[in-house]
Amino acid sequence: MLSKDVIDQSVGLARDKLEEIKAAALARHEYLTAVLTRFRIALDDGEKARVLIRSLK
């Protein structure tokens, strides 16, 4: 079983990667990619804040 610290660190790495992808997309004027990556970040933030709950399906 993974500890909460390990999971939080993994999520942080994923968020950093998403931020990098979004920044690169904006630099290349790929706005759809930038919007979708920002949307994913917002979904993750909502889940972390317990505003959204991920389905088990």
C-alpha positions in Angstrom: 0.0 0.0 0.0 1.3 3.5 -0.9 1.5 6.1 1.8 -0.2 9.5 1.4 3.1 11.2 1.0 4.1 9.0 -1.9 0.8 9.6 -3.6 0.9 13.4 -3.0 4.4 13.5 -4.5 3.3 11.6 -7.5 0.4 13.9 -8.1 2.8 16.9 -7.7 5.0 15.4 -10.4 2.1 14.9 -12.7 0.9 18.5 -12.1 4.4 19.8 -12.9 4.4 17.8 -16.2 0.9 19.2 -17.1 2.1 22.7 -16.4 5.1 22.1 -18.7 2.9 20.8 -21.5 0.5 23.7 -21.1 3.4 26.3 -21.3 4.9 24.6 -24.3 1.5 24.5 -26.0 1.0 28.2 -25.4 4.4 29.0 -26.8 3.5 27.1 -30.0 0.0 28.7 -30.1 -1.6 25.3 -29.7 -4.6 26.7 -27.7 -6.7 23.5 -27.7 -3.9 21.6 -26.0 -3.4 24.4 -23.5 -7.1 24.6 -22.7 -7.3 20.8 -22.3 -4.3 20.6 -20.0 -5.5 23.4 -17.9 -8.9 21.7 -17.7 -7.2 18.5 -16.4 -5.3 20.6 -13.8 -8.6 22.2 -12.7 -10.2 18.7 -12.4 -7.3 17.5 -10.3 -7.6 20.6 -8.1 -11.3 20.1 -7.7 -10.7 16.5 -6.7 -8.0 17.4 -4.2 -10.3 20.1 -2.7 -13.0 17.4 -2.4 -15.4 19.5 -4.6 -15.3 16.7 -7.2 -15.3 13.0 -6.6 -13.7 10.6 -9.1 -16.0 7.8 -10.3 -15.0 4.3 -9.5 -16.1 3.2 -13.0 
